[in-house]
Amino acid sequence: MKNQIALTACIAEVQALRYTPAGLPALDLRLEHESQQKEAGVQREVKAAIKAVAFGALAERLARQALGSSWEFSGFLASPRNGKGVVFHIQDIQQD
């Protein structure tokens, strides 16, 4: 089964860098995406805001990026421990 997401988005919000109980850096973010997508033969404006998280060296790198900067993110979706909604787990980023 596949659970792979690729999303071009800007960094809209970043929480303070934190550490897991195992000492791994972790960063919670909110990403915002805007684009035009074709659906049922019609172009439509699409906007989305999504909760995201990054761990390790990637979390440290993202913590240094400017709010509003645009990136190509890749990763997977998972439910948080509280089971509410989904969180995009970022595994890689490329400057947009």
Disulfide bonds with the S-S distance in Angstrom:
none
